[in-house]
Every structure is written in C-alpha cells, then in structure tokens.
Amino acid sequence: MTETPPMSQSYLLRLWPASSAGTSVWRASLMNVHTGERYGFADLDSLLVFLREQTGADARLDDHLPSPEP
C-alpha cells in the first residue's frame, strides 16, 4: 500500500551560491516548519527530487508524459 502525502507541507527554504570544482552551483536547505527537521541539498536538482518525492509528484508527472511512438 502506498502512503498518501499530506495535503499541505511548509518549509523554510535557504539558497546560497557555492563553487564546486571551479563551477558555480546553488546549494539549498529546507527546514520543515512543523517538525524542525532540516534537509541539505548539494544542488537544485537534488532539492527538486526531494520535493517531488514528498508530494508524490513523480507519479502524477508520468500520467502527463507523451506516450512513445511505435
């Protein structure tokens, strides 16, 4: 049985620029305002993956992707 994500989630988002191997990247952290839990992300892609997992958006996105042509 899959778990249904809560209808509402609140996070405090912090973004800052950083340098990694000579390349500029954005780092991010989230704090759940209800529980105080903190999450750190090395890049924006990791942040988006986390948010999609928390909201169940990945499953819904699959429904909107075009079907491959035969």
VEXMIVO-347998 format. One line per field, with one value per residue: residue number from 1; x, y, z of N, C-alpha, C in turn. Coordinates in Angstrom, 3 decimals. Layout:
BEGIN
n: c(NUM; ...) $
n_c1: c(X; ...) $
n_c2: c(Y; ...) $
n_c3: c(Z; ...) $
ca_c1: c(X; ...) $
ca_c2: c(Y; ...) $
ca_c3: c(Z; ...) $
c_c1: c(X; ...) $
c_c2: c(Y; ...) $
c_c3: c(Z; ...) $
This chain:
BEGIN
n: c(1; 2; 3; 4; 5; 6; 7; 8; 9; 10; 11; 12; 13; 14; 15; 16; 17; 18; 19; 20; 21; 22; 23; 24; 25; 26; 27; 28; 29; 30; 31; 32; 33; 34; 35; 36; 37; 38; 39; 40; 41; 42; 43; 44; 45; 46; 47; 48; 49; 50; 51; 52; 53; 54; 55; 56; 57; 58; 59; 60; 61; 62; 63; 64; 65; 66; 67; 68; 69; 70) $
n_c1: c(0.853; 0.612; 1.783; -0.105; 0.725; 0.777; -1.735; -0.802; 2.321; 4.936; 7.855; 10.903; 12.946; 16.335; 18.725; 21.958; 24.846; 27.592; 30.878; 32.039; 34.459; 35.465; 33.170; 30.172; 27.551; 24.278; 23.468; 21.221; 18.912; 16.328; 13.915; 11.598; 8.806; 7.011; 8.082; 10.755; 12.775; 15.711; 17.012; 19.587; 20.935; 22.968; 22.674; 20.320; 18.840; 18.775; 17.255; 14.781; 14.147; 13.739; 11.482; 9.597; 9.385; 8.326; 5.832; 4.639; 4.717; 6.152; 4.824; 2.442; 3.425; 4.200; 1.767; 1.248; 3.116; 4.032; 3.115; 5.418; 6.211; 5.330) $
n_c2: c(-1.189; 2.186; 5.210; 8.117; 11.435; 14.262; 16.862; 19.451; 21.022; 22.682; 24.540; 26.169; 27.741; 27.950; 29.373; 29.473; 30.649; 28.631; 27.280; 24.629; 22.490; 24.501; 25.379; 27.274; 26.686; 26.192; 25.832; 24.346; 24.431; 23.017; 23.565; 21.883; 23.435; 22.534; 20.332; 20.919; 19.530; 19.348; 19.582; 19.093; 20.116; 19.477; 20.565; 22.158; 20.296; 18.052; 19.092; 19.455; 16.784; 15.766; 17.316; 16.449; 13.767; 14.082; 15.120; 13.347; 13.895; 12.756; 10.396; 11.472; 13.059; 11.207; 10.487; 12.582; 12.609; 12.284; 9.412; 6.942; 6.731; 4.066) $
n_c3: c(0.000; -0.897; 0.557; 1.178; 0.429; 2.705; 2.594; 2.823; 3.150; 4.834; 4.426; 5.275; 3.085; 2.139; 0.067; -1.458; -3.208; -4.337; -4.922; -6.854; -7.833; -9.513; -10.738; -10.634; -8.385; -6.961; -3.611; -1.247; 1.499; 3.455; 5.973; 7.821; 8.938; 10.795; 12.173; 12.570; 11.355; 9.336; 6.025; 3.708; 0.531; -2.257; -4.723; -6.998; -8.444; -6.745; -4.669; -5.999; -6.618; -4.034; -3.238; -5.128; -4.369; -1.792; -2.326; -4.010; -6.663; -8.781; -9.616; -10.599; -12.662; -14.583; -15.720; -17.420; -19.376; -22.824; -24.768; -25.929; -29.392; -31.673) $
ca_c1: c(0.000; 1.404; 1.407; -0.578; 1.384; -0.145; -2.285; -0.052; 3.618; 5.559; 9.296; 11.677; 13.954; 17.523; 19.556; 23.172; 25.768; 28.819; 31.755; 32.391; 35.359; 35.560; 31.862; 29.206; 26.344; 23.424; 23.203; 19.904; 18.480; 14.922; 13.547; 10.171; 8.411; 6.201; 8.881; 12.102; 13.749; 16.454; 17.488; 20.567; 20.991; 24.184; 22.307; 18.876; 18.220; 18.520; 16.122; 13.549; 13.856; 13.166; 10.124; 8.726; 9.139; 7.466; 4.482; 4.127; 4.599; 6.728; 3.789; 1.495; 4.086; 4.176; 0.469; 1.187; 4.161; 3.521; 3.438; 6.392; 5.637; 5.781) $
ca_c2: c(0.000; 3.406; 6.232; 9.356; 12.594; 15.212; 17.870; 20.693; 20.941; 24.006; 24.513; 27.389; 27.470; 28.809; 29.148; 30.256; 30.231; 27.976; 26.885; 23.215; 22.142; 25.628; 25.670; 27.849; 25.891; 26.664; 24.910; 24.636; 23.706; 23.162; 23.217; 21.642; 24.373; 21.844; 19.384; 21.423; 18.723; 20.087; 18.789; 19.827; 19.698; 19.913; 21.286; 22.370; 19.051; 17.233; 19.729; 19.147; 15.362; 15.647; 17.882; 15.549; 12.589; 14.465; 15.442; 12.317; 14.496; 11.883; 9.500; 12.272; 13.533; 10.129; 10.496; 13.686; 12.464; 11.684; 8.009; 6.752; 6.294; 2.715) $
ca_c3: c(0.000; -0.955; 1.523; 0.567; 1.025; 3.335; 1.680; 2.929; 3.797; 4.912; 4.611; 5.124; 2.061; 2.103; -1.122; -1.494; -4.262; -3.905; -6.016; -6.797; -8.933; -10.428; -11.325; -9.699; -8.148; -5.882; -2.516; -0.665; 2.685; 3.820; 7.333; 7.997; 9.987; 11.801; 12.948; 12.773; 10.622; 8.314; 4.907; 2.917; -0.869; -2.931; -5.947; -7.147; -8.899; -5.555; -3.986; -6.736; -6.428; -2.689; -3.228; -5.891; -3.530; -0.675; -2.790; -4.902; -7.992; -9.808; -10.129; -11.377; -13.872; -15.568; -16.391; -18.372; -20.390; -24.056; -24.960; -27.011; -30.682; -32.032) $
c_c1: c(0.891; 0.865; 1.014; 0.124; 0.367; -0.591; -1.479; 1.263; 4.226; 7.040; 9.843; 12.825; 15.097; 18.338; 20.794; 24.090; 27.019; 29.629; 32.158; 33.205; 35.412; 34.266; 30.949; 27.978; 25.532; 23.259; 21.852; 19.729; 17.000; 14.779; 12.036; 9.717; 7.579; 7.046; 10.275; 13.173; 14.400; 16.982; 18.449; 20.672; 22.221; 23.893; 20.788; 18.162; 17.875; 17.331; 14.812; 13.160; 13.194; 11.725; 9.146; 8.392; 8.165; 6.021; 3.861; 4.015; 5.154; 5.675; 2.802; 2.120; 4.064; 2.873; 0.404; 2.265; 3.567; 3.949; 4.473; 5.705; 6.170; 6.835) $
c_c2: c(1.243; 4.431; 7.511; 10.537; 13.523; 16.277; 19.173; 20.437; 22.334; 23.855; 25.929; 27.035; 28.463; 28.401; 30.012; 29.743; 29.605; 27.629; 25.438; 22.869; 23.258; 26.027; 26.268; 26.955; 26.566; 25.536; 25.297; 23.877; 23.990; 22.838; 23.047; 22.501; 23.708; 20.978; 19.896; 20.613; 19.569; 19.117; 19.654; 19.250; 20.313; 20.708; 21.373; 21.115; 18.152; 17.778; 19.369; 17.677; 15.154; 16.152; 17.005; 14.299; 12.913; 14.696; 14.364; 12.807; 13.588; 10.982; 10.269; 12.766; 12.479; 10.110; 11.546; 13.621; 11.853; 10.236; 7.874; 6.260; 4.912; 2.699) $
c_c3: c(0.000; 0.027; 0.791; 1.224; 1.669; 2.341; 1.706; 3.660; 3.777; 5.230; 4.545; 4.198; 2.176; 0.887; -1.023; -2.601; -3.646; -5.140; -5.814; -8.034; -9.983; -11.101; -10.261; -9.604; -7.047; -4.875; -1.932; 0.639; 2.902; 5.296; 7.377; 9.165; 11.083; 12.718; 13.286; 12.061; 9.531; 7.275; 4.104; 1.518; -1.539; -4.193; -6.045; -7.640; -7.716; -4.761; -4.670; -6.613; -5.069; -2.665; -4.007; -5.080; -2.410; -1.095; -3.661; -6.329; -9.082; -10.423; -11.005; -12.670; -14.960; -16.355; -17.484; -19.447; -21.655; -24.154; -26.075; -28.273; -31.033; -33.106) $
